[in-house]
Structure formats: structure tokens, C-alpha cells
Amino acid sequence: MSFLKLSNVTKFYGDTCAVSSFNLTVEKGEFISLLGPSGCGKTTTLQMIAGFESVSSGRIELAGRDMTSSKPNTRGLGIVFQSYALFPHMTVAQNVAFGLEMRKCPTRERAERVAQALSLVHLEKHGERYPRELSGGQRQRVALARALVIAPPVLLLDEPLSNLDANLREEMQFELRDIQRKIGTTTIMVTHDQSEAMSISDRVVVMEAGHITQVDRPLRVYEHPKNRFISTFVGKANLLNGYVVSHHHNQFDVRVADMVLTLTAIDSGLHQGSKVEIGLRPEKIAFVPSDNGRCHGVIKTCFFMGSQWMYTVTTILGDLLVLVPNDGSPALEVGSVTGLDWHDHNLRLISSAQYAAPSTVPEAA
């Protein structure tokens, strides 16, 4: 039986549906990220789990217990807010101890658990300081310790790293995951940062306009996006439109402009004449000599990204985005001609539809 289960959870604000028929099962100890753009319903979903927002319809269960209508303070969940919500007049230790005091935990046990929680987040020497005396990363750790000290069955994180600078954010996301693995607490995190979700989650729930669009392991979400939105929101993608000209078993020849590309699509329902949209990640394209590869193109733009170069290349397929690792080699100059190559297995079927193909469907080249 799943540890946390959301069944057809829906939330309306008047006539506006913020979350629609949300279904998710979470196993004990899992780290789940709700990923999506602003306004997609991910924070509302988290607040319904926490009890801060009522559920219009549906059911939320924890360890087999229905808590759909339970008050927030009876759910026993640990919560870290985007703003951290620390009490400025309390020391670090007092902030962490607050939840235990509300639960009337004995003084001696309370002191021991606070010490353990501060040690877990590497703040054992900062117990007597006040939040204003701490850095952003330290305040984030205090908020995490306060949520964990009550030993919650589920830890809820609402954009916990969004107030940190880029370097500290990256450092803290891995530390957060390391702490979660040590204690084994089931964790649900809301984020709009796809790299953050992909790097530390067991599974990612991608949301769009109040709906779940895909639930999968990070690698599967990235390598096998289920629609156009996911392919462009989770990473970057070149989207190519064409139609099937021939096929054999799960291999489909697709004409895109004046090229024929070979696509593998299992149980896709494609047939000759089907209109398709193909995705190709920019880092899966390689530069080769101009007389080699699948096609050639002209360098339109070039941007230095530190660890990689980002190019736009004008080709017969349209403008293609290409990402190349910075291995110390000089960049290609704007206006130069280059060949482009990729492996067929890196082409992904993004969408398909019936298509009024030409009366004579061209044969595969």
C-alpha cells in the first residue's frame, strides 16, 4: 500500500480550476518533486497536502488514514516555506524547538532532539544566534531542522532554495538530498527549476495548467518527454515537423523538409501519412566536417556558456540549437559552414496526428 495517496484531488477558486483530478501515489522514503511554471497548481497541491487549502473534491490519505479534511496541526507534517518563516525574536535553538514545545515534549528530550537536528544540518555551534545573524543558507538549514525535529512522516518543501544565490543553491540542493537520504523521510518538493528537480528527485511530477502531464524518473522525463510542453520546459529541444512516408515494424521514415529521418516509435499507432513532431535535444547534435553528417548548416549565433557553447545553426530543417561542451577548442565563427550529425536513437516522437498527406506520398530517400 502506498504511503501517501492523492486520489482525484481537485481545487476550485470560484469558477477557476487550479488543480484538476490530481492522482499520485508516493512510497515511504521517496523524494518527489512537483515541477512546473508559475500558476500550474504545484504550490496549491502542496498546500492541500499540508491542509492550508481545502480540497474541492478528491481524497488525500497518509498511511491508509484519510486526512482530506484534517486540520493542518493534526497532520504532523514538516513544512519548509519559501520565506523560511523563522521567528526573528527567537534564537536558532528556540526556533527549532518550537514544534516540540507545541507538542509538550519533555524539556530534556526536547534539548536532545534539537541538538541532533542542528547537528544534522551542521549548525550545532549556532544555537544561540538569531536568524538576522545568519546567512541565507544557514537560515534555510534552520528552517529544515525545525521541520525535521518533529520526526514528520512527510516533509513538504515549498521552493526552499529560491532565495539563495546560484552557487549556494546548487550546494544546498545536494545537501538537502543527502540529509533526506540519511533520515529517510518521505519528501515532496515544489520547484519551477528543472535542473533542481532532475538532480535530486526519485521521481518528477511535471504539471501544466493544473494537470499532471508526466510522472517518471528524472532520466525518463528528460529523454522521453510525453508532449511538446515537457520537451521544451525540461531542458531544450529542437522540434521538427514532418510526416511518415514508410515504416517497417517500429521504424518510421519521416520526411522533414527535404530530408528523411528514421524514427523508432514503439506502440505509437503511426502509419504512412501520419503527421508527426520530432524532438532532438541540442546536446545530441555533433559538429562534423561540412561534407559529412546528415546535413550542413551555417553558424547563425554563438554564445559562451562557461562549460559549453550554444550555437544556432541555419539548415534545411530550419534553425537548430546545438550545445557543444567547452573542451578548450576554439569556437566556430558566425557565418562558417559546418556539418551536423546525430544518432537516430536520439530522435523522439513528441506528438502525432492524422495528416492529409500529398496524393502521392514520396518514397523514402
PyMOL commands that set and color helices and strands:
alter all, ss='L'
color gray80, all
select helices_A, chain A and resi 42-50+72-75+92-102+107-120+131-133+136-148+166-183+194-200+218-223+228-233+282-284+344-346
alter helices_A, ss='H'
color red, helices_A
select strands_A, chain A and resi 4-13+16-26+31-35+57-62+65-66+78-80+154-158+186-191+203-208+211-216+238-248+251-256+259-264+275-280+286-288+295-304+308-315+318-325+337-341+348-353
alter strands_A, ss='S'
color yellow, strands_A
deselect
rebuild
show_as cartoon
